[in-house]
Amino acid sequence: MTGGMIPYNPLDKLNLGKSVVQALLEQNVRGMKAIGDIRGAGIYAMYYTGDFPAYGPVATKNRNRAFGQPIYVGKAIPKGGRKGGIGTDMSGGTALRDRLRQHVASIDQSENLELGDFHYRCLVVDDIWIPLGENMIIEQFRPIWNVVIDGFGNKDPGNRRATQYRSSWDAIHPGRLFARKLADGVVTPERVRDKLERYFAGLPVELIRETDGEDGAA
């Protein structure tokens, strides 16, 4: 008898997701100045330790190699992987390396961030567990570049530049090369900082998208 307790099922989706998250958190943390020849696809978490004023509460949890609060969590799926398919081999290719190097370029090009203040850990994961693992670690840590500030993971929109606005990430971190060619959005750095203050105070906030006006602020 379990006395009303629900029997533990290790194959429950929630428990499987937790195991992926735990495996990621057990990986070594490395500096983003030296993205090695990582092979495979999977998930990753990025950590900030610098002195950008608006990110103080995040940086404090990561200094002295504590790395307790990701600033961003993402996934890397190779071309063709998005179509799914059981048996897709995630251990080959360079999806994780390429995605992390894209992030390195974004940080390097920004005018108010230093690449030496960023670290990462990553995990090569079978394709069917990548979205679940990413979603669960975002839900657990609610990284600010996932749930408050939108646009860090954006890629160059190419020919669609004329119809796109700069993201809220580009509003607070100007300098990214492709973003210079985008139209000014309605999001201001002041509004981003205000949202961050609400978030760190434990108040509800919504992701700031590039077309959000003041009336839509949460």
Residue frames as a rotation matrix with the C-alpha (Angstrom) as fourth column:
MET 1
0.576 0.818 0.000 0.00
0.818 -0.576 0.000 0.00
0.000 0.000 -1.000 0.00
THR 2
-0.389 -0.729 0.563 1.19
0.721 -0.621 -0.307 3.50
0.573 0.287 0.768 -0.76
GLY 3
-0.316 0.294 -0.902 -1.07
0.819 -0.396 -0.416 5.30
-0.480 -0.870 -0.115 1.72
GLY 4
0.693 0.686 -0.223 -2.56
0.447 -0.652 -0.613 7.50
-0.566 0.325 -0.758 -0.98
MET 5
-0.016 -0.775 -0.632 0.81
-0.383 -0.579 0.720 8.40
-0.924 0.253 -0.288 -2.49
ILE 6
0.857 0.241 -0.455 1.18
-0.498 0.167 -0.851 8.19
-0.129 0.956 0.263 -6.24
PRO 7
0.616 -0.667 0.419 3.67
0.484 0.740 0.467 5.44
-0.621 -0.085 0.779 -7.14
TYR 8
0.103 -0.685 -0.721 6.88
-0.500 -0.663 0.558 6.82
-0.860 0.303 -0.411 -8.60
ASN 9
0.783 0.136 0.607 7.13
0.436 0.576 -0.691 6.19
-0.443 0.806 0.392 -12.32
PRO 10
-0.111 -0.929 -0.353 10.65
0.222 -0.369 0.903 6.80
-0.969 0.022 0.247 -13.68
LEU 11
-0.695 -0.127 0.708 9.26
0.700 0.108 0.706 6.77
-0.166 0.986 0.014 -17.21
ASP 12
0.485 0.830 -0.275 6.76
0.750 -0.556 -0.357 9.55
-0.449 -0.033 -0.893 -16.56
LYS 13
0.442 -0.306 0.843 7.45
0.674 -0.506 -0.538 12.48
0.591 0.806 -0.018 -18.89
LEU 14
0.856 -0.090 0.509 8.04
-0.333 -0.849 0.410 14.85
0.395 -0.520 -0.757 -15.98
ASN 15
0.731 -0.600 0.325 10.57
-0.113 0.363 0.925 12.53
-0.673 -0.713 0.198 -14.36
LEU 16
0.402 -0.584 0.705 12.32
0.898 0.401 -0.180 11.92
-0.177 0.706 0.685 -17.66
GLY 17
0.618 -0.123 0.776 12.58
0.285 -0.885 -0.367 15.66
0.732 0.449 -0.512 -18.17
LYS 18
0.895 -0.284 0.345 14.03
-0.440 -0.428 0.790 16.11
-0.077 -0.858 -0.508 -14.68
SER 19
0.581 -0.714 0.391 16.69
0.444 0.681 0.583 13.53
-0.682 -0.165 0.712 -15.45
VAL 20
0.370 -0.428 0.825 17.74
0.839 -0.227 -0.495 15.48
0.399 0.875 0.274 -18.55
VAL 21
0.759 -0.046 0.649 17.93
-0.194 -0.968 0.159 18.71
0.621 -0.247 -0.744 -16.53
GLN 22
0.851 -0.445 0.281 20.00
-0.230 0.166 0.959 17.02
-0.473 -0.880 0.039 -13.83
ALA 23
0.456 -0.699 0.550 22.37
0.816 0.575 0.054 15.60
-0.355 0.424 0.833 -16.43
LEU 24
0.478 -0.256 0.840 22.89
0.469 -0.735 -0.490 19.08
0.743 0.628 -0.232 -17.91
LEU 25
0.817 -0.092 0.569 23.57
-0.446 -0.725 0.524 20.61
0.364 -0.682 -0.634 -14.49
GLU 26
0.778 -0.561 0.283 26.22
0.131 0.586 0.800 17.96
-0.614 -0.585 0.529 -13.83
GLN 27
0.605 -0.561 0.565 28.26
0.735 0.121 -0.667 19.04
0.306 0.819 0.486 -16.87
ASN 28
-0.245 -0.806 -0.540 31.40
0.870 -0.428 0.245 21.12
-0.429 -0.409 0.805 -16.48
VAL 29
0.851 0.451 -0.271 31.12
0.331 -0.859 -0.390 24.88
-0.408 0.242 -0.880 -16.97
ARG 30
-0.161 -0.901 0.402 33.45
0.948 -0.029 0.316 26.48
-0.274 0.432 0.859 -19.51
GLY 31
-0.250 -0.017 -0.968 34.17
0.043 -0.999 0.007 30.02
-0.967 -0.039 0.250 -20.60
MET 32
0.691 0.627 0.360 32.55
0.396 0.088 -0.914 31.19
-0.604 0.774 -0.187 -23.82
LYS 33
0.411 -0.633 -0.656 35.81
-0.741 -0.651 0.165 32.69
-0.531 0.419 -0.736 -25.04
ALA 34
-0.674 -0.692 -0.257 36.86
-0.728 0.565 0.389 29.20
-0.124 0.449 -0.885 -26.09
ILE 35
0.503 0.840 0.201 34.06
-0.712 0.535 -0.454 27.17
-0.489 0.085 0.868 -27.65
GLY 36
-0.480 -0.782 0.398 35.73
-0.456 0.610 0.648 23.86
-0.750 0.130 -0.649 -28.39
ASP 37
-0.689 0.180 -0.702 35.00
-0.629 0.334 0.702 21.33
0.361 0.925 -0.117 -31.10
ILE 38
-0.463 0.625 0.628 31.75
-0.501 0.400 -0.768 20.15
-0.731 -0.670 0.128 -29.54
ARG 39
-0.910 0.175 -0.376 30.18
-0.240 0.516 0.822 17.29
0.338 0.839 -0.427 -31.45
GLY 40
-0.661 0.715 -0.230 26.45
0.745 0.662 -0.082 16.70
0.094 -0.226 -0.970 -31.42
ALA 41
-0.333 0.688 0.645 23.12
-0.129 -0.711 0.691 18.37
0.934 0.147 0.326 -30.77
GLY 42
-0.291 0.257 -0.921 21.35
0.868 0.477 -0.141 19.01
0.403 -0.840 -0.362 -27.50
ILE 43
0.783 0.597 0.175 20.72
0.418 -0.713 0.563 21.67
0.461 -0.368 -0.808 -24.87
TYR 44
-0.374 -0.927 -0.040 22.84
0.712 -0.259 -0.653 24.28
0.595 -0.272 0.756 -23.11
ALA 45
0.777 0.498 -0.385 22.74
0.629 -0.595 0.500 26.90
0.020 -0.631 -0.776 -20.36
MET 46
-0.057 -0.769 0.637 24.66
0.502 -0.573 -0.648 30.19
0.863 0.283 0.418 -20.34
TYR 47
0.499 0.124 -0.858 25.80
0.862 -0.173 0.476 32.04
-0.090 -0.977 -0.194 -17.21
TYR 48
0.389 -0.304 0.870 26.71
0.228 -0.883 -0.410 35.70
0.892 0.358 -0.275 -16.65
THR 49
0.316 -0.363 -0.876 29.19
0.948 0.138 0.285 36.94
0.017 -0.921 0.388 -14.04
GLY 50
-0.457 -0.605 0.651 29.82
0.683 -0.708 -0.179 40.54
0.570 0.363 0.737 -15.14
ASP 51
-0.661 0.082 -0.746 28.86
0.587 -0.563 -0.582 43.95
-0.467 -0.823 0.324 -13.80
PHE 52
-0.690 0.557 0.463 26.08
0.161 -0.505 0.848 45.09
0.706 0.660 0.259 -16.14
PRO 53
-0.880 0.200 0.431 23.93
-0.474 -0.448 -0.758 46.91
0.042 -0.871 0.489 -13.54
ALA 54
0.011 0.997 -0.071 20.56
-0.982 0.025 0.189 45.49
0.191 0.068 0.979 -14.57
TYR 55
0.429 0.113 -0.896 21.82
-0.260 0.966 -0.002 41.92
0.865 0.234 0.443 -14.23
GLY 56
-0.316 -0.653 0.689 23.24
-0.821 -0.176 -0.544 42.17
0.476 -0.737 -0.480 -10.71
PRO 57
0.243 0.456 0.856 20.97
-0.863 0.505 -0.024 39.56
-0.444 -0.733 0.516 -9.09
VAL 58
0.978 0.062 -0.199 21.86
-0.164 0.819 -0.549 37.04
0.129 0.570 0.811 -11.82
ALA 59
0.284 -0.956 -0.079 25.60
-0.299 -0.010 -0.954 37.68
0.911 0.295 -0.288 -11.75
THR 60
-0.073 -0.290 0.954 25.72
-0.985 -0.127 -0.113 37.37
0.154 -0.949 -0.276 -7.95
LYS 61
0.651 0.426 0.628 24.42
-0.554 0.832 0.010 33.79
-0.519 -0.354 0.778 -8.14
ASN 62
0.966 -0.256 -0.023 27.09
0.149 0.633 -0.760 32.83
0.209 0.731 0.650 -10.66
ARG 63
0.413 -0.867 0.279 30.26
-0.684 -0.497 -0.533 34.36
0.601 0.029 -0.799 -9.25
ASN 64
-0.212 -0.638 0.741 32.97
-0.933 0.358 0.041 32.35
-0.291 -0.682 -0.671 -7.50
ARG 65
-0.790 -0.112 -0.603 32.06
-0.460 0.758 0.462 29.53
0.406 0.642 -0.650 -9.88
ALA 66
-0.599 0.676 0.429 28.69
-0.283 0.322 -0.903 29.02
-0.749 -0.663 -0.001 -8.19
PHE 67
-0.897 0.237 -0.372 26.86
-0.365 0.075 0.928 29.11
0.248 0.969 0.019 -11.55
GLY 68
-0.797 0.602 0.041 23.47
0.333 0.496 -0.802 28.92
-0.504 -0.625 -0.596 -9.90
GLN 69
0.233 0.922 -0.310 21.32
0.192 -0.356 -0.915 30.95
-0.953 0.153 -0.260 -12.32
PRO 70
-0.402 -0.344 0.849 21.43
0.877 0.123 0.465 30.74
-0.264 0.931 0.252 -16.12
ILE 71
-0.493 0.249 -0.833 20.90
-0.241 -0.960 -0.145 33.95
-0.836 0.129 0.534 -18.03
TYR 72
0.091 0.512 -0.854 19.82
-0.993 -0.016 -0.115 31.98
-0.072 0.859 0.507 -21.11
VAL 73
-0.318 -0.092 0.944 18.89
-0.138 0.989 0.049 28.40
-0.938 -0.114 -0.327 -21.97
GLY 74
0.163 0.369 -0.915 18.65
-0.943 -0.215 -0.254 27.06
-0.290 0.904 0.313 -25.49
LYS 75
0.435 0.004 0.901 18.72
0.107 0.993 -0.056 24.05
-0.894 0.121 0.431 -27.75
ALA 76
-0.269 -0.537 -0.799 20.65
-0.847 -0.264 0.462 23.14
-0.459 0.801 -0.384 -30.87
ILE 77
0.385 0.460 0.800 19.05
0.085 0.846 -0.527 20.87
-0.919 0.271 0.286 -33.46
PRO 78
-0.690 -0.724 0.027 20.83
0.089 -0.048 0.995 20.06
-0.719 0.688 0.097 -36.73
LYS 79
-0.395 0.519 -0.758 19.31
-0.901 -0.380 0.210 20.73
-0.179 0.766 0.618 -40.12
GLY 80
-0.330 0.383 -0.863 16.68
-0.394 0.774 0.495 18.09
0.858 0.504 -0.105 -40.76
GLY 81
-0.906 -0.074 -0.418 16.39
0.317 0.536 -0.782 17.34
0.282 -0.841 -0.462 -37.06
ARG 82
-0.757 0.653 -0.003 13.33
-0.533 -0.621 -0.575 19.57
-0.377 -0.434 0.818 -36.71
LYS 83
-0.180 0.700 -0.691 11.41
-0.816 0.286 0.503 17.14
0.550 0.654 0.519 -38.89
GLY 84
0.327 0.281 0.902 11.77
-0.848 0.509 0.149 14.57
-0.417 -0.814 0.405 -36.17
GLY 85
0.505 -0.116 -0.855 12.18
-0.509 0.760 -0.404 10.90
0.697 0.639 0.325 -36.80
ILE 86
0.854 -0.179 0.489 13.07
-0.358 0.481 0.800 8.16
-0.379 -0.858 0.346 -34.38
GLY 87
0.632 -0.680 0.371 16.66
0.694 0.710 0.119 7.10
-0.344 0.182 0.921 -34.59
THR 88
0.788 -0.386 0.480 18.11
0.028 -0.756 -0.654 10.46
0.615 0.529 -0.585 -35.54
ASP 89
0.263 -0.791 -0.552 21.74
0.934 0.353 -0.060 10.46
0.242 -0.500 0.831 -34.37
MET 90
0.958 0.145 0.249 22.39
0.078 -0.962 0.260 13.54
0.277 -0.230 -0.933 -32.25
SER 91
0.650 -0.745 -0.148 25.98
0.352 0.122 0.928 12.60
-0.674 -0.656 0.341 -31.38
GLY 92
-0.243 -0.740 0.627 27.44
0.940 -0.019 0.342 13.76
-0.241 0.672 0.700 -34.70
GLY 93
0.351 0.355 0.866 27.51
0.681 -0.732 0.024 17.09
0.642 0.582 -0.499 -36.45
THR 94
-0.713 -0.684 -0.154 28.29
0.643 -0.552 -0.530 20.49
0.278 -0.477 0.834 -34.96
ALA 95
0.157 0.886 0.436 24.86
0.525 -0.448 0.723 21.89
0.836 0.116 -0.536 -34.05
LEU 96
0.738 0.111 -0.666 25.77
0.669 -0.259 0.697 22.74
-0.096 -0.959 -0.265 -30.44
ARG 97
-0.266 -0.930 -0.252 29.12
0.799 -0.359 0.483 24.25
-0.540 -0.073 0.839 -31.38
ASP 98
-0.618 0.035 0.786 27.62
0.640 -0.558 0.528 26.32
0.457 0.829 0.322 -34.19
ARG 99
0.465 0.871 0.159 24.78
0.552 -0.426 0.717 27.64
0.692 -0.246 -0.679 -32.03
LEU 100
0.583 -0.312 -0.750 27.11
0.698 -0.279 0.659 28.62
-0.415 -0.908 0.055 -29.20
ARG 101
-0.548 -0.827 0.124 29.42
0.760 -0.430 0.488 30.37
-0.350 0.362 0.864 -31.65
GLN 102
-0.147 0.597 0.788 26.44
0.608 -0.574 0.549 32.36
0.780 0.560 -0.278 -32.94
HIS 103
0.829 0.458 -0.320 25.86
0.513 -0.397 0.761 33.51
0.222 -0.796 -0.564 -29.37
VAL 104
0.042 -0.905 -0.424 29.54
0.822 -0.210 0.529 34.39
-0.567 -0.371 0.735 -29.02
ALA 105
-0.615 -0.251 0.747 29.23
0.719 -0.566 0.403 36.67
0.322 0.786 0.529 -32.06
SER 106
0.371 0.845 0.384 26.13
0.507 -0.531 0.679 38.39
0.778 -0.057 -0.625 -30.61
ILE 107
0.787 -0.117 -0.605 27.86
0.563 -0.263 0.783 39.09
-0.251 -0.958 -0.141 -27.30
ASP 108
-0.225 -0.974 0.038 31.10
0.866 -0.182 0.465 40.14
-0.446 0.137 0.884 -28.98
GLN 109
-0.488 0.073 0.870 29.28
0.675 -0.600 0.429 42.67
0.553 0.797 0.243 -31.17
SER 110
0.623 0.768 -0.145 27.27
0.678 -0.439 0.590 44.23
0.390 -0.466 -0.794 -28.35
GLU 111
0.124 -0.565 0.816 28.53
0.017 -0.821 -0.571 47.54
0.992 0.085 -0.093 -27.00
ASN 112
0.060 -0.019 0.998 28.00
-0.881 -0.471 0.044 46.89
0.470 -0.882 -0.045 -23.29
LEU 113
0.931 0.152 0.333 28.76
-0.298 0.843 0.449 43.20
-0.212 -0.517 0.829 -22.68
GLU 114
-0.055 -0.990 -0.127 32.10
-0.997 0.048 0.059 41.40
-0.052 0.130 -0.990 -22.32
LEU 115
0.412 0.219 -0.885 32.52
-0.499 0.867 -0.018 37.87
0.763 0.449 0.466 -23.63
GLY 116
-0.585 -0.752 -0.305 34.82
-0.115 0.449 -0.886 37.02
0.803 -0.483 -0.349 -20.73
ASP 117
-0.674 0.415 0.612 31.84
-0.726 -0.218 -0.652 37.40
-0.137 -0.884 0.448 -18.38
PHE 118
0.409 0.885 -0.223 29.96
-0.912 0.400 -0.087 34.49
0.012 0.239 0.971 -19.98
HIS 119
-0.772 -0.543 0.330 30.21
-0.561 0.826 0.046 30.77
-0.297 -0.150 -0.943 -19.37
TYR 120
0.170 0.845 -0.507 28.23
-0.938 0.296 0.179 27.76
0.301 0.445 0.843 -20.54
ARG 121
-0.634 -0.254 0.731 27.52
-0.376 0.927 -0.004 24.10
-0.676 -0.277 -0.683 -19.97
CYS 122
-0.048 0.612 -0.789 26.00
-0.993 0.052 0.101 21.81
0.103 0.789 0.606 -22.58
LEU 123
-0.323 0.066 0.944 24.66
-0.330 0.927 -0.178 18.30
-0.887 -0.369 -0.278 -22.96
VAL 124
-0.757 0.104 -0.646 24.37
-0.600 0.282 0.748 16.14
0.260 0.954 -0.152 -26.07
VAL 125
-0.424 0.743 0.518 20.85
-0.421 0.345 -0.839 14.70
-0.802 -0.574 0.167 -25.97
ASP 126
-0.729 0.311 0.609 18.82
0.625 0.666 0.408 12.28
-0.279 0.678 -0.680 -28.09
ASP 127
-0.887 0.261 0.380 16.52
0.076 -0.730 0.680 14.25
0.455 0.632 0.628 -30.37
ILE 128
-0.017 0.991 -0.133 13.23
0.442 0.127 0.888 13.34
0.897 -0.044 -0.440 -28.70
TRP 129
0.300 0.095 -0.949 14.41
0.954 -0.045 0.297 14.73
-0.015 -0.994 -0.104 -25.34
ILE 130
-0.693 -0.669 0.269 15.84
0.679 -0.731 -0.067 18.05
0.241 0.136 0.961 -26.55
PRO 131
-0.301 0.609 0.734 12.59
-0.081 -0.783 0.617 20.14
0.950 0.126 0.285 -26.45
LEU 132
0.683 0.583 -0.439 11.51
0.342 0.276 0.898 18.59
0.645 -0.764 -0.011 -23.15
GLY 133
0.074 -0.751 -0.657 14.86
0.997 0.062 0.041 19.24
0.010 -0.658 0.753 -21.51
GLU 134
-0.759 -0.346 0.551 14.99
0.424 -0.906 0.016 22.83
0.494 0.246 0.834 -22.75
ASN 135
0.035 0.878 0.478 11.44
-0.086 -0.474 0.876 23.59
0.996 -0.071 0.059 -21.60
MET 136
0.693 0.287 -0.661 11.96
0.549 0.383 0.743 22.11
0.466 -0.878 0.108 -18.16
ILE 137
-0.246 -0.832 -0.497 15.18
0.969 -0.229 -0.096 23.94
-0.034 -0.505 0.862 -17.39
ILE 138
-0.690 0.123 0.714 13.60
0.125 -0.950 0.285 27.21
0.713 0.285 0.640 -18.55
GLU 139
0.400 0.915 0.048 10.63
0.015 -0.058 0.998 26.51
0.917 -0.398 -0.037 -16.29
GLN 140
0.483 -0.259 -0.837 12.93
0.842 0.400 0.362 25.71
0.241 -0.879 0.411 -13.36
PHE 141
-0.350 -0.798 -0.491 15.25
0.875 -0.465 0.133 28.73
-0.335 -0.383 0.861 -13.64
ARG 142
0.713 0.695 0.093 13.24
0.667 -0.632 -0.395 31.27
-0.215 0.344 -0.914 -15.67
PRO 143
-0.345 -0.936 -0.065 16.36
0.838 -0.338 0.428 32.85
-0.423 0.093 0.902 -17.26
ILE 144
0.026 0.421 -0.907 15.90
0.117 -0.902 -0.415 36.54
-0.993 -0.095 -0.073 -18.01
TRP 145
-0.639 -0.274 -0.718 16.92
-0.633 -0.343 0.694 36.22
-0.437 0.898 0.046 -21.67
ASN 146
-0.911 0.412 -0.005 14.19
0.348 0.778 0.524 33.59
0.220 0.475 -0.852 -22.06
VAL 147
-0.188 0.928 -0.322 11.29
0.977 0.210 0.035 34.97
0.100 -0.308 -0.946 -20.04
VAL 148
0.290 0.273 -0.917 11.82
0.478 -0.872 -0.108 38.75
-0.829 -0.407 -0.383 -19.86
ILE 149
0.016 -0.416 -0.909 14.08
-0.606 -0.728 0.322 39.96
-0.795 0.546 -0.264 -22.68
ASP 150
0.700 0.353 0.620 13.31
0.244 0.699 -0.673 38.61
-0.671 0.622 0.403 -26.14
GLY 151
0.961 -0.119 -0.249 15.64
-0.276 -0.380 -0.883 38.31
0.011 0.917 -0.398 -29.10
PHE 152
0.196 -0.962 0.189 19.04
-0.715 -0.008 0.699 37.07
-0.671 -0.272 -0.690 -27.94
GLY 153
-0.231 -0.289 0.929 18.70
0.174 0.927 0.331 33.90
-0.957 0.238 -0.164 -29.98
ASN 154
0.782 0.579 -0.230 17.57
-0.085 -0.266 -0.960 35.70
-0.617 0.771 -0.158 -33.14
LYS 155
-0.167 -0.788 0.593 19.47
0.738 0.299 0.605 35.13
-0.654 0.538 0.532 -36.36
ASP 156
-0.795 -0.179 -0.579 20.05
-0.211 -0.814 0.541 37.53
-0.568 0.552 0.610 -39.24
PRO 157
0.119 0.959 0.256 16.62
0.086 0.247 -0.965 37.83
-0.989 0.137 -0.053 -40.93
GLY 158
-0.595 -0.455 0.663 18.23
0.647 0.219 0.731 38.48
-0.478 0.863 0.164 -44.31
ASN 159
-0.803 0.271 0.531 15.82
0.355 -0.498 0.791 39.86
0.479 0.824 0.304 -46.89
ARG 160
0.206 0.954 -0.217 13.11
0.771 -0.022 0.636 40.33
0.602 -0.298 -0.741 -44.24
ARG 161
-0.624 -0.566 -0.539 15.05
0.781 -0.466 -0.415 43.12
-0.016 -0.680 0.733 -42.51
ALA 162
-0.865 0.246 0.438 12.80
-0.067 -0.920 0.386 45.86
0.498 0.304 0.812 -43.87
THR 163
0.108 0.994 -0.017 9.77
-0.242 0.043 0.969 44.36
0.964 -0.100 0.245 -42.13
GLN 164
0.369 -0.025 -0.929 11.38
0.753 0.594 0.283 43.62
0.545 -0.804 0.237 -38.76
TYR 165
0.732 -0.100 0.674 12.12
-0.401 -0.863 0.309 45.71
0.550 -0.496 -0.672 -35.69
ARG 166
-0.447 -0.894 0.005 15.03
-0.411 0.201 -0.889 45.48
0.795 -0.400 -0.457 -33.30
SER 167
0.177 0.481 -0.859 14.36
0.508 0.702 0.498 43.08
0.843 -0.525 -0.120 -30.45
SER 168
0.939 0.163 0.302 14.24
-0.176 -0.525 0.832 44.05
0.295 -0.835 -0.465 -26.79
TRP 169
0.593 -0.802 -0.073 17.65
0.664 0.436 0.608 42.37
-0.456 -0.409 0.790 -26.40
ASP 170
-0.152 -0.653 0.742 19.06
0.933 -0.342 -0.110 44.65
0.326 0.676 0.661 -29.10
ALA 171
0.590 0.415 0.693 17.42
0.180 -0.904 0.389 47.65
0.787 -0.104 -0.608 -27.44
ILE 172
0.964 -0.206 0.167 19.34
-0.215 -0.237 0.947 47.11
-0.155 -0.949 -0.273 -24.21
HIS 173
0.171 -0.940 0.296 22.48
0.218 0.329 0.919 45.69
-0.961 -0.093 0.261 -25.87
PRO 174
0.896 0.211 -0.391 23.02
-0.288 -0.394 -0.873 47.68
-0.338 0.895 -0.292 -29.10
GLY 175
0.002 -0.971 -0.239 25.74
-0.804 -0.144 0.578 46.78
-0.595 0.191 -0.781 -31.57
ARG 176
-0.077 -0.025 0.997 24.78
0.266 0.963 0.045 43.47
-0.961 0.269 -0.067 -33.14
LEU 177
-0.862 -0.458 -0.217 25.63
-0.032 -0.378 0.925 43.83
-0.505 0.805 0.311 -36.83
PHE 178
-0.723 0.613 0.318 22.41
0.577 0.284 0.766 42.57
0.379 0.737 -0.559 -38.37
ALA 179
0.079 0.799 -0.597 20.29
0.963 -0.216 -0.161 44.51
-0.258 -0.562 -0.786 -35.85
ARG 180
-0.540 -0.340 -0.770 21.78
0.210 -0.940 0.268 47.79
-0.815 -0.017 0.580 -37.06
LYS 181
-0.988 0.144 -0.062 19.89
-0.088 -0.183 0.979 47.29
0.130 0.972 0.194 -40.30
LEU 182
-0.390 0.895 -0.217 16.53
0.874 0.434 0.220 46.70
0.291 -0.104 -0.951 -38.59
ALA 183
-0.023 0.492 0.870 13.94
0.086 -0.866 0.492 49.36
0.996 0.086 -0.023 -37.86
ASP 184
-0.891 -0.213 0.401 13.72
-0.332 -0.296 -0.896 50.98
0.309 -0.931 0.193 -34.44
GLY 185
-0.334 0.795 -0.507 11.10
0.641 0.586 0.496 49.29
0.691 -0.160 -0.705 -32.28
VAL 186
0.381 0.580 0.720 8.92
-0.187 -0.714 0.675 50.78
0.906 -0.391 -0.164 -29.57
VAL 187
0.815 -0.122 -0.567 10.85
0.551 0.467 0.692 49.03
0.181 -0.876 0.448 -26.77
THR 188
0.538 -0.634 0.556 13.29
-0.472 -0.772 -0.425 51.30
0.699 -0.034 -0.714 -24.92
PRO 189
-0.402 -0.755 -0.519 16.19
0.157 0.501 -0.851 50.34
0.902 -0.423 -0.083 -22.63
GLU 190
-0.747 0.163 0.644 14.35
-0.632 -0.471 -0.615 52.05
0.203 -0.867 0.456 -19.77
ARG 191
0.336 0.942 0.016 11.32
-0.919 0.324 0.225 49.84
0.207 -0.090 0.974 -20.24
VAL 192
0.319 -0.307 -0.897 13.49
-0.035 0.942 -0.335 46.72
0.947 0.138 0.289 -20.31
ARG 193
-0.753 -0.658 0.023 15.16
-0.009 -0.024 -1.000 47.75
0.658 -0.753 0.012 -17.04
ASP 194
-0.384 0.706 0.595 11.76
-0.919 -0.351 -0.177 48.42
0.084 -0.616 0.784 -15.48
LYS 195
0.595 0.597 -0.538 10.60
-0.583 0.781 0.221 44.93
0.552 0.182 0.813 -16.43
LEU 196
-0.110 -0.730 -0.674 13.75
0.167 0.655 -0.737 43.43
0.980 -0.193 0.050 -14.96
GLU 197
-0.818 -0.158 0.553 13.18
-0.457 -0.405 -0.792 45.24
0.349 -0.900 0.260 -11.68
ARG 198
0.167 0.955 0.246 9.65
-0.982 0.138 0.128 43.84
0.088 -0.263 0.961 -11.53
TYR 199
0.517 -0.028 -0.855 10.94
-0.237 0.956 -0.174 40.35
0.822 0.292 0.488 -12.32
PHE 200
-0.486 -0.811 -0.326 13.62
0.158 0.285 -0.945 40.46
0.860 -0.510 -0.010 -9.61
ALA 201
-0.691 0.332 0.643 11.00
-0.713 -0.458 -0.530 41.75
0.118 -0.825 0.553 -7.16
GLY 202
-0.905 0.312 0.289 8.95
0.210 0.919 -0.333 38.62
-0.370 -0.241 -0.897 -7.79
LEU 203
-0.105 0.893 -0.438 6.21
-0.433 -0.438 -0.788 40.41
-0.895 0.107 0.432 -9.70
PRO 204
0.273 0.262 0.925 4.60
0.599 0.706 -0.377 38.89
-0.752 0.658 0.036 -12.81
VAL 205
-0.150 -0.328 -0.933 6.10
-0.588 -0.729 0.351 39.97
-0.795 0.601 -0.084 -16.12
GLU 206
0.808 0.358 0.468 5.64
0.189 0.595 -0.781 38.98
-0.559 0.719 0.413 -19.74
LEU 207
-0.121 -0.864 0.488 8.29
0.838 0.175 0.517 38.53
-0.533 0.472 0.703 -22.39
ILE 208
0.228 0.137 -0.964 9.08
-0.161 -0.971 -0.176 41.91
-0.960 0.196 -0.199 -23.99
ARG 209
0.119 -0.133 0.984 8.69
0.893 0.448 -0.048 41.60
-0.435 0.884 0.172 -27.74
GLU 210
-0.759 -0.647 0.073 9.86
0.611 -0.669 0.422 44.19
-0.224 0.365 0.904 -30.24
THR 211
-0.579 0.603 0.549 6.35
0.228 -0.526 0.819 45.42
0.783 0.599 0.167 -31.07
ASP 212
0.024 0.597 -0.802 5.08
0.977 0.154 0.144 45.66
0.210 -0.787 -0.580 -27.48
GLY 213
-0.092 0.023 0.996 3.87
0.081 -0.996 0.030 49.13
0.992 0.084 0.090 -26.62
GLU 214
-0.874 -0.273 0.402 3.67
-0.321 -0.297 -0.899 50.70
0.365 -0.915 0.172 -23.20
ASP 215
-0.049 0.949 0.311 -0.02
-0.985 -0.098 0.143 49.90
0.166 -0.300 0.939 -22.97
GLY 216
0.622 0.285 -0.729 0.78
-0.324 0.942 0.091 46.21
0.713 0.179 0.678 -23.21
ALA 217
-0.459 -0.872 0.171 3.28
-0.510 0.101 -0.854 46.24
0.727 -0.479 -0.491 -20.38
ALA 218
0.545 0.600 -0.585 2.71
0.125 0.632 0.765 43.62
0.829 -0.490 0.269 -17.74
